[in-house]
Amino acid sequence: MEELNRTLFLAINASVHSSAQMRLLATFLAQWLITGVPLLLIGLWLRGARQYRAAAVTATLSIVFALGCNLLISSLWFHPRPFMLGLGQNLLEHAPDSSFPSDHATVMFTLSVALMRASLRKLGVLMLLLGTLTGWARVYLGVHFPFDIVGSLLVSLISAWLVSLVLSSRHLGEHLLDALEYLYQRVFPSADQRDTHP
Protein backbone atom coordinates (compact mmCIF):
# COMPACT_ATOMS: atom_id res chain seq x y z
CA MET A 1 0.00 0.00 0.00
CA GLU A 2 2.84 2.38 0.79
CA GLU A 3 4.30 1.82 -2.66
CA LEU A 4 0.93 2.66 -4.24
CA ASN A 5 0.70 5.75 -2.02
CA ARG A 6 4.08 6.99 -3.25
CA THR A 7 3.29 6.17 -6.88
CA LEU A 8 0.03 8.12 -6.74
CA PHE A 9 1.80 11.00 -5.03
CA LEU A 10 4.42 11.27 -7.76
CA ALA A 11 1.66 11.19 -10.40
CA ILE A 12 -0.18 14.12 -8.75
CA ASN A 13 2.73 16.17 -7.39
CA ALA A 14 3.72 19.26 -9.38
CA SER A 15 6.31 18.73 -12.07
CA VAL A 16 9.33 20.96 -12.57
CA HIS A 17 7.48 22.40 -15.59
CA SER A 18 4.31 23.39 -13.71
CA SER A 19 3.19 26.93 -14.42
CA ALA A 20 3.26 29.78 -11.91
CA GLN A 21 -0.50 30.19 -12.34
CA MET A 22 -1.11 26.53 -11.45
CA ARG A 23 1.08 26.84 -8.37
CA LEU A 24 -0.73 29.99 -7.30
CA LEU A 25 -4.13 28.31 -7.68
CA ALA A 26 -2.95 25.25 -5.77
CA THR A 27 -1.55 27.44 -2.98
CA PHE A 28 -4.89 29.23 -2.64
CA LEU A 29 -6.77 25.94 -2.50
CA ALA A 30 -4.31 24.31 -0.11
CA GLN A 31 -3.77 27.16 2.30
CA TRP A 32 -6.44 29.85 2.06
CA LEU A 33 -9.72 28.23 1.00
CA ILE A 34 -10.19 26.85 4.51
CA THR A 35 -10.50 30.39 5.90
CA GLY A 36 -13.98 30.49 4.37
CA VAL A 37 -15.20 27.72 6.70
CA PRO A 38 -15.76 29.87 9.82
CA LEU A 39 -17.37 32.53 7.63
CA LEU A 40 -19.79 29.94 6.25
CA LEU A 41 -20.63 28.66 9.73
CA ILE A 42 -21.28 32.21 10.96
CA GLY A 43 -23.40 32.87 7.87
CA LEU A 44 -25.51 29.79 8.57
CA TRP A 45 -26.10 30.95 12.12
CA LEU A 46 -27.01 34.48 11.05
CA ARG A 47 -29.60 33.12 8.61
CA GLY A 48 -31.72 32.74 11.73
CA ALA A 49 -33.71 29.67 10.71
CA ARG A 50 -33.54 26.75 13.14
CA GLN A 51 -32.33 24.31 10.47
CA TYR A 52 -29.36 26.47 9.53
CA ARG A 53 -28.36 27.12 13.11
CA ALA A 54 -28.59 23.43 13.95
CA ALA A 55 -26.40 22.65 10.94
CA ALA A 56 -23.83 25.26 12.02
CA VAL A 57 -23.65 23.85 15.56
CA THR A 58 -23.43 20.23 14.41
CA ALA A 59 -20.80 21.04 11.81
CA THR A 60 -18.70 23.00 14.30
CA LEU A 61 -18.77 20.21 16.89
CA SER A 62 -18.06 17.61 14.20
CA ILE A 63 -15.02 19.55 12.97
CA VAL A 64 -13.65 19.95 16.51
CA PHE A 65 -14.13 16.24 17.18
CA ALA A 66 -12.56 15.26 13.85
CA LEU A 67 -9.49 17.43 14.48
CA GLY A 68 -9.18 15.83 17.93
CA CYS A 69 -9.22 12.42 16.23
CA ASN A 70 -6.50 13.60 13.84
CA LEU A 71 -4.36 14.71 16.76
CA LEU A 72 -4.77 11.33 18.43
CA ILE A 73 -3.99 9.42 15.23
CA SER A 74 -0.87 11.44 14.44
CA SER A 75 0.40 11.08 18.01
CA LEU A 76 -0.03 7.30 17.93
CA TRP A 77 1.31 6.75 14.41
CA PHE A 78 3.88 8.98 12.78
CA HIS A 79 3.90 9.06 8.99
CA PRO A 80 6.53 11.31 7.35
CA ARG A 81 5.57 13.90 4.76
CA PRO A 82 6.82 13.44 1.18
CA PHE A 83 9.48 16.14 1.47
CA MET A 84 10.86 14.42 4.57
CA LEU A 85 11.56 11.40 2.37
CA GLY A 86 12.99 13.45 -0.50
CA LEU A 87 10.03 12.62 -2.75
CA GLY A 88 8.80 14.96 -5.47
CA GLN A 89 8.67 18.72 -5.18
CA ASN A 90 7.77 20.63 -2.03
CA LEU A 91 6.23 23.97 -2.96
CA LEU A 92 4.58 24.85 0.37
CA GLU A 93 6.38 25.51 3.63
CA HIS A 94 5.30 23.08 6.32
CA ALA A 95 6.60 21.76 9.63
CA PRO A 96 8.09 18.24 9.43
CA ASP A 97 5.30 16.64 11.44
CA SER A 98 3.10 13.63 10.71
CA SER A 99 1.26 13.77 7.40
CA PHE A 100 -1.64 11.45 8.22
CA PRO A 101 -4.39 12.54 8.12
CA SER A 102 -4.64 16.03 6.58
CA ASP A 103 -6.23 18.60 8.92
CA HIS A 104 -7.17 20.90 6.03
CA ALA A 105 -8.96 18.16 4.12
CA THR A 106 -10.57 16.90 7.33
CA VAL A 107 -12.12 20.29 8.07
CA MET A 108 -13.54 20.59 4.55
CA PHE A 109 -14.82 17.01 4.37
CA THR A 110 -16.33 17.09 7.86
CA LEU A 111 -18.19 20.28 7.05
CA SER A 112 -19.46 18.65 3.86
CA VAL A 113 -20.71 15.51 5.60
CA ALA A 114 -22.33 17.49 8.44
CA LEU A 115 -24.18 19.72 5.97
CA MET A 116 -25.44 16.75 3.98
CA ARG A 117 -26.63 15.06 7.16
CA ALA A 118 -28.48 18.30 7.99
CA SER A 119 -30.30 18.07 4.62
CA LEU A 120 -28.32 20.96 3.13
CA ARG A 121 -27.25 18.66 0.32
CA LYS A 122 -26.36 21.18 -2.38
CA LEU A 123 -24.11 23.11 -0.03
CA GLY A 124 -22.68 19.85 1.29
CA VAL A 125 -21.85 18.61 -2.21
CA LEU A 126 -20.19 21.95 -2.99
CA MET A 127 -18.04 21.62 0.13
CA LEU A 128 -17.19 18.04 -0.84
CA LEU A 129 -15.93 19.30 -4.19
CA LEU A 130 -13.93 22.08 -2.53
CA GLY A 131 -12.56 19.60 0.00
CA THR A 132 -11.43 17.32 -2.82
CA LEU A 133 -9.70 20.25 -4.50
CA THR A 134 -8.03 21.17 -1.22
CA GLY A 135 -6.76 17.62 -0.84
CA TRP A 136 -5.51 17.55 -4.42
CA ALA A 137 -3.70 20.86 -3.93
CA ARG A 138 -1.91 19.68 -0.80
CA VAL A 139 -0.66 16.61 -2.64
CA TYR A 140 0.21 18.70 -5.70
CA LEU A 141 2.33 21.04 -3.56
CA GLY A 142 4.12 18.17 -1.87
CA VAL A 143 2.96 18.28 1.76
CA HIS A 144 0.64 15.25 1.75
CA PHE A 145 0.29 11.79 0.26
CA PRO A 146 -2.98 10.79 -1.45
CA PHE A 147 -3.78 8.32 1.33
CA ASP A 148 -3.59 11.20 3.83
CA ILE A 149 -6.57 12.73 2.03
CA VAL A 150 -8.46 9.43 1.91
CA GLY A 151 -7.80 9.04 5.64
CA SER A 152 -9.22 12.51 6.21
CA LEU A 153 -12.43 11.55 4.45
CA LEU A 154 -12.80 8.45 6.63
CA VAL A 155 -12.20 10.46 9.81
CA SER A 156 -14.76 13.01 8.63
CA LEU A 157 -17.44 10.41 7.88
CA ILE A 158 -17.03 8.73 11.26
CA SER A 159 -16.77 11.99 13.22
CA ALA A 160 -19.85 13.62 11.67
CA TRP A 161 -21.84 10.43 12.19
CA LEU A 162 -20.81 10.07 15.85
CA VAL A 163 -21.46 13.72 16.69
CA SER A 164 -24.87 13.68 15.04
CA LEU A 165 -25.67 10.43 16.89
CA VAL A 166 -24.75 11.98 20.25
CA LEU A 167 -26.68 15.19 19.53
CA SER A 168 -29.81 13.26 18.55
CA SER A 169 -29.67 11.21 21.76
CA ARG A 170 -32.31 12.46 24.22
CA HIS A 171 -32.66 15.61 22.10
CA LEU A 172 -29.27 16.82 23.32
CA GLY A 173 -28.79 18.83 20.13
CA GLU A 174 -32.13 20.61 20.59
CA HIS A 175 -31.29 21.53 24.18
CA LEU A 176 -27.84 22.76 23.19
CA LEU A 177 -29.27 24.86 20.37
CA ASP A 178 -31.89 26.33 22.72
CA ALA A 179 -29.13 27.33 25.12
CA LEU A 180 -26.98 28.84 22.39
CA GLU A 181 -29.89 30.80 20.93
CA TYR A 182 -30.82 32.11 24.37
CA LEU A 183 -27.21 33.20 24.98
CA TYR A 184 -27.03 34.81 21.53
CA GLN A 185 -30.27 36.74 22.12
CA ARG A 186 -29.00 37.95 25.48
CA VAL A 187 -25.67 39.14 24.05
CA PHE A 188 -27.11 40.55 20.80
CA PRO A 189 -30.73 41.44 21.62
CA SER A 190 -31.22 43.70 18.58
CA ALA A 191 -29.55 41.33 16.11
CA ASP A 192 -32.03 38.50 16.40
CA GLN A 193 -35.50 40.01 16.16
CA ARG A 194 -36.83 37.64 13.49
CA ASP A 195 -38.46 34.36 14.35
CA THR A 196 -35.87 31.58 14.55
CA HIS A 197 -38.48 28.81 14.34
CA PRO A 198 -39.88 28.86 10.76
N, C-alpha and C positions, 0 to 999 in steps of 0.2 A: 504493500500500500504506500509506503514511503517513497518508493521509486516512482510510482504513478503520480504521487503528489508533486514530486520534483519535476517530472516530465511535463505535467500540466502547467506548473508555474513557469517553466522556461518557454512554453508555448504562448502564454499570456503576457509575460513580463515585457516591458518596453525594449525595443531593439535599439542599437546604437544609431539607427537611422530615423528614429521616431521624431516627428515634427515638434517644434516648440508649442504650437497650438494644441496638439494632442496632450502634451505634458501639462500644459496649463489647465485644460479641461479636466484631466485626471486628478490634478492637485485640488481643484475646486471640489470635485466629487468626493475625493478621499478625505479631505481635511475640513472643508467649510460647509458642505451641505448639511451636516449634522446640526449646525447651529440653528437651523430652521425648526428643529424638533420642539424645543421649549416654546417657540413662538406659536407653533401649531396647537400645542396643548393649551396655552393661554387663550388662543383664539376659540378653541372648542368650549372652554369654560365661559368665556364672555358671550358666546352665543345665547346663553341663558336657559335654553331648553334642557330639561332633565336628562334626556338621552345623551346629549353632547357632553354635559358635565360628568355623567357617569362614565362615559367613554374616556374622558380626560383623566379622571381619577384612576380608573382601572389600568389605563396605559402607563400612567406614571408609576404606579406601584409595580406593574409588570416589568418595566424597564429597570427599576431599582433592584428588584429581585433577580433579574437576569444578570445584571452587572455583578451582583454579589456572587452568583453562581460562577461567573467567569473568573472572579478573583479567587474563588476556592479551587477551581480547576487548574488555573495557572500556578497556584501555590503547591498543588499536589503533583503536577506533572509539567516539567519544563520542556518546552519545544522551541528550539532556536529559530530566529527569523532567517529568511534567505540570505541577507547580507552578512549574517554572522557565520554562515557556511561558505561565503564567497561565491554564491550563486547569482547569476543574472546581474541586472543593474539596480542600484538603489538610488532612487531619485527623490526620496522624501526622508528628511531627518527624523530619526526615531531612536529611542533608548533601546539598548540591547536586552530587552526583557522577553518573556515568553510570548510566542506568537499566537498560541491557541487558547481560546478562540478570539476573534476580532471584536473588540468592544464597539467600534464604530458600526460594524455590520449588525451586531447584536441589538444595538439601540434602534436602528432602522427597521430590522425585521420584527422585533418585539412590538414596536409601535404598529406595524402593519397587521400583525396577528391580532393584537388587542382591538384594533379598529374593526377588523372583519368580524370578530366575535361579538362586537357591539352593534352589528348590523350596519356599519358604515362601510359597506363593501367597496364602493368605488374609490373612496379615499384610502382604504386599506390596500387595494390593488395598486394604486399609485405609489404608496409608500413601499410596497414590495418591489416594484420596479426600481424605485430610487435606491432602495437597499441593495438590490442586485448590482446596480451601477456603482454604488459605493464600494461594495466588495470587489468588483472587477478592478476598480481604480487602485485599490490598495495592493492588489496583486500586481497590477501593471507597473506600479511605482516601486515595487520590490520590498514591501514591508510585511507582506503576508503570503502564505501558501493558499492555494485553492481550498484545501481541506479545512483551513482556519475559518473560511467563510461558510462552508457547509456545516461545520461545528456550531457556528453562531446561529444558523437557522434552526438547528435542533434545540439549542439552549432556549431560543426565543419561543419555539412552539411549546416546549414543556413549561417554561416559566409563565407564559400568558395563560395557559390552560390551568395551572395550579393556582395562580392568583385569582382567576375568575371563579374557580371552584371554591376557594376559601371565602371570597366575597359573597357568593350566592348562598353559602351556608348560614342558616338562621337569619337571612336578610342582613348580614353584616355590611354588605356594600350599601344598602339603602340607609342604614343607620349612620354609616360613615359619611355618606353624601349629605344627609340631613344636617349632621354636625358641621360639616365644611361650609354648607350654604348658610347656616345660621351665623357662623363665624365671619363669613364674607360679608353678609348683610350688616353685621354689627360694625365691621371695620370700614366698609364702603356703603353706608346707608343710601346715598343718592345714586350709586352706580348700578343698583339692581332693583329698579322700580317695576320692571315688567314681570309678568307671571312666569315662574320657572317650572310650572307644571302644565305643559300644553295638553 
